Amino acid sequence: MRRLDVEERRARLGVRHRLAGNPAAGPVDVARGVVGLHATDPATVHLSAAARMREPDVAAVERALYEDRSLIRMLGMRRTMFVVPDQLAPAIQACCTDAIAVRERTRLVARLQEAGIADDAGAWLAEVEEATLAALRARGEAAAAELSADEPRLRTSVLMAAGKPYAARQNVSTWVLGQLSMDGRVVRGRPRGSWISSQYRWSPVERWLPGGMSAWDAEEAAAELVRRYLAAFGPAPVGDIRWWTGWTARQTAAALARLDTAAVDLGDGATGVLMADDLEPVVTPDPWVALLPGLDATPMGWRERGWFLGDHASSLFDRSGNVGPTVWWDGRIVGGWAQRRDGEIAVRLLEDVGRDAEAAAAAAAERLRAWLGDVRFVPRFRTPLERELSS
């Protein structure tokens, strides 16, 4: 069994994720390098791309998302929002999103039935979906409020958390459009406002993928997704693959069985998986620095993170396991950062990494401050160190 130690894993991370002095030419290459960019927080997409692009450019990311449509925003692995290359989207739909859509539809119908929306909430939902989709196709692109003018049933409100202090009414438009998206029928388009906004307009999926989501066999799609994951994040223990995909142990084993993989020794009794044709060592890059945003795909790519995270989890992750902004030095997390109200990027290193690393982190913070300019953002999921630094 090939031995692949921590130093080599860190070198692979830097090279494969386009962080180690080998920046990507554009946002599609960035997304391919990490399979997909985390997109729950819209700011993460642009900040993750900026950390990896030769010439960071918001306009280039927006062009790929909304004009070239070579990137697509969709719910995928672990019921998490990602921005992925358009060619990969149908595979993710088949092996991840379709199953999520079935579960969510069941929950949504039960919620509508309980609220007394109709005698048959499932049939009512299907009618509203078809009417909404017809209105959207007629418009080409629209916000939820515009579609509600075409299909008034989208304005139907449901009381959530009845009897609780935080009870509130919510229109079904968000749920209907979300379900249509999970079913692969509509796509989140350009948001209203700036690139940190999550008030998306919607489009029929055919505007991104002519003919719609192509049909993949779910098992073949799963194997393709794991192959791409191992190319970007391998070697990884099987448990990490299962966690990242959100699959059962059986689904994960079935996907691996379709691939030509090899077991590797990760040290300390741990075993990882690599593609059999990817066993050659990478060239160790020069020391590198990176300031990655909250929810970045790199730190969220593994469940077992000790080999690059060390003892810093309590400062850099929230209680739900979401990572905040991190400072990387030569393949490991050594600190965190935050944007202050005046635009300053405040950095704190959590260990002694030497003067070269300190200087590199400070220079990276200044470059990020200059790139952001007047833009101010707050991470969707806040972590202890980020809160402290930003105050």
N, C-alpha and C positions, 0 to 999 in steps of 0.2 A: 504494500500500500504506500502510495506516494505521501511523503510528509510535507505539509504546507503550513508553516508556522505563522504567528501573528504578524511578523514583519512583512511577509509576502502577501498576506491578506490585505494589509494596509496599502501596500504598493498597488495591488490589483484595484482596490477601491479608488485610489487616486486616479489611476490611468483610465479605468473603465467608465468612471463617472465624470470624466472630463474636467478634473479639478487640479491635476498635477502638471501644470504648465502645458497642457494640450487642449486648449479651449476649442469649443465647437464653432463651426462656421455660422450656424443658425439654430433657431429654436427646435426644428424637427430633429436635428442631430442630438440636441440636448435631451429631448424626450426619449429618443431611442436608447441613449446611453444609460438611462435609468428605468427603462420600459415605459414609464409614464410619470408625469409630474403631478404631485399631489395638488388638488385644486379645491379642497373644502374652503380654504381661505383664498380668495382671488389674488391677493397680493403675493402669495407664495409662488404662484406660477411665474410671475415676472421676476421676482427676486431669485428664484432658483435658476431661471434661465440666465439672468444677468451674471450670476456667479460662475457660469460655465461658458459663456459666449466670448468669442474673440473681441467683438464690439457690442457690448450690451445695448439693447435698443428696444424700448417698449413698442415702438411702431412695428418692428420686425415680428414680435410675438403676436401682436394684434393682426398683422397681415396674414400670418400663418393660420390664425384661428378663424378670422372672419372674412378674408378675401380669397386667399389661396385655398383655404379650408383643408389644409394638409394636416391640421391638428383638430381634434374633436374632444369636447368636454362631455364626460359621461360618468355615470355611476358604475363602479367596477369592483375590484377586489375588496373584500371585507366591507362591502356596502359603503365604500369611500369614493368621493369624487376625484377623478383623474382627468388630466389632459393627455391624450395619447395620439400617436400617429394614426392617420385615417386608415391605413392598411391593417392595423392591428385591432381596430375597434370591433369588427364583426366577430373576431375570435373571442375577445373579452365578453361580448354580448352573449355568445353561445355558451361559454363555460362558467361565467360568473353572473352576469346581469339577468339573464333569463330566469334563473332560479330565484334571484332576489325579487324580480317582478312578480312572480307567482305568489311568494309569501306576502309581499306588500299589498297585492290586490286583495288577498283574503282578509288582511287586517283592515284595509280601507272599506271594503264592503260591510264588514261587521260593524265598523264605526258608523257608517251611514245608516245601516239598518237600525242600530241602537238609537240613533238620533231621530228616527222616524221620518227620514227623508222621503221614502217611498215604500210601498208594500213589497216591492222586489228591488232592493237597493242595487243588486248586481246588474239587472237589466237597465235601471235608471243610469247607473254609471256608464255602461256601454253606450247608451244613447247620447249622453253628454259628451263622451269622448269622441264619438264620430262627428257630432255637430261641431265640436271645437276644432277637430282636425280639418274639417271642410272649411271652416272660417279661416284657419291659419293658411291653408293652401291658397285660398282666394287672396289673402293679403300678402303672402310671401314671407313676411316677418311681422311679428307683433308682440307687444307686451301683454301681460295677463289682463290688465284693465281694458285694453282695446278689444281683446277677445271676449271679455265679459259683456261688452256692448253688443256683440254679435250673437252670443249665446248666454242669455240672462241667467240660466241655471248655474253658471259659474259663480254667480254672486250669492248663491245659497250659503247661509252661514250655519255653523255647528258650534254649539257651546262645548268648550273643552274644559276638563277638570271641574265639572259642576260641583258646587258646594265648597270648593277650595278658595282660599284667599286670592289665588292667582288665576281664578277662572276667567276665561275670555272667549269671545266668539271669533271664529276663523272662517273665511270664505273657502269653499271647496276648490277654487281655481288653482291654488298651489298644489293640492293633492292630485287633481286631475292631470295637470301638466306634468307633474313629477311622475305619475304613473305612465303617461304616454311616453315620457323620456325613457323610463326603465324598460318599456316594451320595445324600445328602439324605433319609435315612430316620429319623435320630434327631438330637436337639439337646442341646447342653450346657445344663443347667439351673442352678439355684442351687447354688453350691459349699458344701461342708462347711466350716464356719468362717466367717471374716470376708470382707469384700470384696476382700482381697488374696490370697485362697486360689485355687488352681487345681485343687483336688480336686472336680471337678464331679460332680453327679448328672446323670442322663440321662433324657430323655423322648422318646416318639415324636414325630415332626415334626408330626403332626396336632394336637397340643396347642398348637402355635404357629401353624400354618397349616392351618386346616380343609380337609380334602381333600388335604393334603400340598403339596409344591412344585408349583405350577402349571407346565405345560410351556410354555417359551418357545422359539421358533426361535433357534438359537445366534447367527446373524448379526444378527437384530433385537435380541437381548439385548446383543450387543457394541456396537451403535450406541447403545443406551440408556445403557450404562455410560459410554461415551466422552462422550456428551452431558452427563451429570452431572459427569463429571470436568472437562470444560472449563468448566462453569458455576462450579465451585468453584476449580479450579486454573489455568484459562486466563488469559492465553495461555500455551501450553506448546509447546516444540518437539516434533515428531513422535516423536523419540527418547525424550523423557520419557514420552509416552503409552505407548509400547511398553514401557518399563522398568516403569512403574507397574502396568500390567495383567499383565505377564509374558508377553505374546503375541509371536508372530513378526512380522516386518515385513509379511508378507502379510496376516495377520489384522488388524493395525492399519490398514493401507491400506484393507482391505475395510470395516471399521467406519466409517472417515472418509468413504468414498465414499457411504455411506448418509445422511450428514448435510450440511446446508447450512452450510459453514464458510468462513472467510476467513483468508487469510494476513496476518500483521502483522509489522512490522519491530521486532525487539527490540533493535536496536543491535549494534555490533561484528560486523556481518555475519550475525547470527543471525536466524532466522525462526521465528515461533510460529504457533499455530493458535487461533482463537476461533470460537465460533458466530457466524454472519453477523448475527444479530439482537442481538449483545452487544458491539457496537463502541463504544458511547457511554462516555465516561469516567465513572468513579465520582467522587463528591464526596470530596475529600481529607479524611480524618478528622483530628481533633486528635491530637497525639502520644500514643501508648499504650504501656503496658508489659504484659508477660505472662510468667509463669513456666510453661513447658510441660514435661511429663514426658518421660522417655525413651520413644522410639518413638512420640511424638505424630504424628498424621497430617499436620500441617502441614509440618514439615521433611522428613518421609518422602514427600512428595507429588511431588517432582521428583528427577530424577537429576542435572541440572545446577543446582547450588545457589549458585554464586558470587554471584549478585545479592542474596542475603539472608544468606549465610553468611560471606562474606569469606574470611579466612585462618585461620579457627578450627577447621577440620575435625579436625586432629590432636588437639586437646584434647577435642572434643565428640563424636567418633564412635569406635567401636571398629574393629578391623581388618576386621570383616565388613560394615561400612557401617551399623551400627545407631547411631542418635543417642541421646545421653544427655539429661539434663535441661538445658534451655536457658533463657536470659534474653533476651527480645525487647524492643527499643525501636523503636517507630515503623516496624515492618515489616522489621526485620533482627535477626539474632542478634548480641548484643553480649557474651554471657557465659554462665556456667553456674551451677548450684546443686546442692545435695545436702542430704539430711536427716541430721543427726548423731544420735548415740545418745540425747542428751537432748531431742531433738525440735526443736532449733534448725534453721532453714533457712539454711544458709551460702551466700552469694552471692559470686561473683567476676566482676567485669566485666573483659573482656579488651581493652578499648580505652577511651580517654577519651571519654565521652559527655556530660559536663557534669553540673552539680549537680542539675538537675531530674530527669534520668534516674536518677542515683544514688539520689535520695530516693524516686522512684517504685518502683524495684526493691526498696529496703529495706522500703517499706510493703507491697508485694506479698508479700515474704517473710514478714513478720509476720502478714499475713492468712492465708497458707497454713499457717503454724505453728499458729495458733489453730484453723483449720478441721480440721487433722489431729488435734489433741488428743493422745491417748495412742497413736495408731496409729503404728507404725514399719514401714518397708518398705525393701527394697533392690532397686534396679532389676534386672530379669532379665539385661540386658546392661550390664555396667559399663564406663565410659569413663575415660580418664586423669584428667580434671578431677573427675569425680564421686567417684572413689576418693580423690583427694587431699583434697577438701573434707570428705568424710564421716569421715575418720580423726580 
